[in-house]
Amino acid sequence: LRQGEAMDTIFISNLVVEAHIGVTAHERDSTQRLAIALELEVDLADAALSDSLRDTINYSVIKKEVEQIVYGSRCVLLEKLAHEIITLVLSYDKVFGVTVEISKLDVWKNAVPGVRLHRSVNS
């Protein structure tokens, strides 16, 4: 992608998963519901012209891989889990950057805490 060219986005929103995560042993002993949102910065010009899956990122594959990371993880912090997801997504050649947002859905009744991390291939 050259300077000044448009960046396209593939996104997955509201991926709700169960995870063992948290600072305290009590948090990690049972699962917590997390909502994960991903935004992948990609160039979709070829896919838009070819109408071929080979010219894009298969978001079904990304979703499954993210679920595998979450279900296999024993991270303490959301920041670490987000980093692991970012590392996976940036391993795809077509991805130039990614934003990962993870929210803990059941911590409070009147608010939802979480983190949002953004990384690009140049950072």
Order of alpha helices (4+ residues) and beta strands (2+ residues): beta-alpha-beta-alpha-alpha-alpha-beta-beta
